[in-house]
Amino acid sequence: MTENAEQQVPSGENGDNSQQPDSPSPMPTQQPQPIYVVLPPTNRFAVASLVLGIMWLCMIGSILAVIFGHVARNQVKRSGERGDGIAFAGLLLGYIGGGIGLVVWFSHPLRDAWEHLAPSFWLGRW
């Protein structure tokens, strides 16, 4: 009967295969900590180049956008700041705006000259 009595003892009471669900675990589980990434600041000349390239400001903005864009790209390469793409966009807008401004600037006198010559040309008067 002693053999049967040992068999009837539930596990965990005699210490052999003891698993106690209510006991604390030996090592507390850690919750995952949030990861904070610190990004370098965006170059201010790059932002100024983009804004001036968008605004154009009678071609003065385009000239400043090109200047600030080149300054910003050089600073970004040296310091590791962000904003190279923004500076490139400002450069692109500055060059496009400047090119359109130059075409308009130089074509306006030509257009006026053509208007003065065109009536005499079409009428056959020289």
C-alpha positions in Angstrom: 0.0 0.0 0.0 2.8 2.4 0.4 3.6 2.1 -3.2 0.0 3.1 -4.1 0.1 5.9 -1.6 3.2 7.3 -3.2 1.6 7.1 -6.6 -1.5 9.0 -5.4 0.5 11.9 -4.1 0.0 14.8 -6.6 3.1 16.2 -8.2 4.5 19.2 -6.6 3.9 18.2 -3.0 6.9 15.9 -2.6 9.4 18.2 -4.4 10.2 15.9 -7.4 8.5 17.5 -10.4 7.3 20.6 -8.7 5.9 23.4 -10.9 4.3 26.1 -8.9 2.4 28.4 -11.1 1.9 31.0 -8.3 5.5 31.4 -7.5 7.4 34.4 -9.0 9.7 33.6 -11.9 13.4 33.8 -11.1 14.1 36.7 -13.5 11.4 39.3 -14.1 10.6 39.9 -17.8 11.5 43.2 -19.2 9.2 45.3 -21.3 10.6 46.5 -24.6 11.9 50.0 -24.3 11.1 52.6 -27.0 14.0 53.5 -29.3 14.6 57.2 -29.7 16.5 58.2 -32.8 18.1 61.6 -32.8 18.3 62.9 -36.3 20.7 65.7 -37.3 19.0 69.0 -37.9 18.0 70.1 -41.4 20.2 72.8 -43.0 18.6 76.2 -42.9 20.1 77.4 -46.1 18.5 74.4 -47.8 15.1 75.4 -46.6 15.7 79.0 -47.6 16.8 77.9 -51.1 13.6 75.9 -51.5 11.4 78.7 -50.3 13.1 81.3 -52.5 13.0 79.0 -55.5 9.3 78.5 -55.1 8.6 82.2 -54.5 10.9 83.5 -57.4 10.4 87.2 -56.3 11.1 88.8 -59.7 14.2 86.7 -60.3 15.9 87.9 -57.1 14.5 84.9 -55.4 15.9 82.6 -58.1 19.4 84.1 -57.7 19.3 83.7 -54.0 17.9 80.2 -54.3 20.9 79.2 -56.4 23.4 80.8 -54.0 21.8 79.3 -50.9 21.4 75.9 -52.6 25.1 75.7 -53.3 26.0 76.9 -49.8 23.7 74.4 -48.3 25.0 71.4 -50.3 28.5 72.2 -49.3 27.5 72.6 -45.6 25.6 69.3 -45.7 28.6 67.4 -47.1 30.9 68.8 -44.4 28.7 68.7 -41.3 26.4 65.7 -42.0 23.2 67.6 -41.6 20.1 66.7 -43.5 18.7 68.7 -46.4 20.7 67.7 -49.4 17.6 66.9 -51.4 15.9 70.1 -50.3 18.9 72.1 -51.4 18.9 70.3 -54.7 15.2 71.1 -55.2 15.9 74.7 -54.4 18.8 74.8 -56.9 16.6 73.2 -59.6 13.8 75.7 -59.0 16.3 78.6 -58.9 17.9 77.6 -62.2 14.5 77.1 -63.9 13.1 80.3 -62.5 16.3 82.2 -63.5 16.2 80.7 -67.0 12.6 81.7 -67.5 13.3 85.1 -66.1 16.2 85.6 -68.5 14.1 84.5 -71.4 11.3 86.9 -70.5 13.8 89.7 -69.8 15.5 89.4 -73.2 12.4 88.5 -75.2 10.4 91.5 -74.1 12.6 94.1 -75.9 12.7 91.8 -79.0 8.9 91.5 -78.9 8.6 95.3 -78.7 11.0 95.7 -81.6 9.1 93.1 -83.6 5.8 94.9 -83.0 7.4 98.1 -84.4 8.8 96.4 -87.4 5.9 94.0 -88.1 3.3 96.5 -89.4 5.7 98.1 -91.9 6.9 94.6 -92.9 3.4 93.3 -93.5 2.3 96.5 -95.4 5.3 96.4 -97.5 6.7 99.7 -96.2 10.4 99.8 -95.4 
